[in-house]
Amino acid sequence: MWTTIRRQFDKEVEGAGLPFVAFCIALNLTSGQLAAALKIPLYLDSIGTVLTAVLCGPWSAIVAGSLSNILAAALGNPAMMFFIPVVAVIGAFSGLLARKGWFRSWYLVVPGGILQGLVAAVVSAPIAAFVFGGVMLSGTDVLVLYFRSVGNTLLESVFYQGISSDPVDKTVTYIIVYMLCRNLPLRLLQRFNGGNNVLTPAMLRSIHGS
C-alpha cells in the first residue's frame, strides 16, 4: 500500500517538485492559524491541500494535508491528528473535481466548494462529537453551543455546525485556489502534472499562439 502511495505521489509531483508541496503545507498551517487566532467561524486550513490536489493530484494532496495536520499537532494542536481522515477526503474529493474540470470555470468552483464542505462535515462530525465533545477551541464552537441550546443532541449540533460553516469555508477555499491558479503564468502551469485541470481551451490557444 505504502509503495503504491509513494509511486503515485512521485508521479504527481514530478513537474512541481517537493518544494511546492512544502509550500502548500506551510500555506495550510499559516492560514489555519490565522483563522484560529481571529476566532472566525471558518477553518481555512486546507487551502494548500486543495491547491496541491488541483495542480498535482489527489495522492499528493492527501500527503500534503496529512503532513500539515501532523505538523500542526507537533506545534501545539494535538487534536489535528484525529482529523487526518478528513483532510484525506478533502484531498481526494478536490482532486477528483479538478480532474473533471471543475476548476476551469468560476461557475463550477462555488458548487464544488459547497459539495466539498458537505462531504467534510459528514466525515468530521463524529470525530468532533465523540472525541472532543464538540469543543475545538475555534470560532465554530459558537455554532455548536447555539445548536445545543435549542435542544439538539451533541452529534446533531456538531453536524449542523458542520453543514453551516464547512460549505462556506470550503467555498472560500475553492475560490482562493481558483484565483491563485488563474493568476499563475501559463508556462508555469504547464509544468504541473495537473496543469490541464486549470488550463481552458482559450488559455491553451494563447500558449500555442505565443
Secondary structure, DSSP 4 states (H G I P E B T S, - for coil): -HHHHHHHHHHHTTTT-HHHHHHHHHHHHHHHHHHHHHT-S-----HHHHHHHHHT-HHHHHHHHHHHHHHHHHTT-GGGGGGHHHHHHHHHHHHHHHHTTTTSSHHHHHHHHHHHHHHHHHHHHHHHHHHHTT--SSTTHHHHHHHHHTT--HHHHHHHHHHHHHHHHHHHHHHHHHHHHHTS-HHHHTTSTTGGGT--HHHHHHHHH-
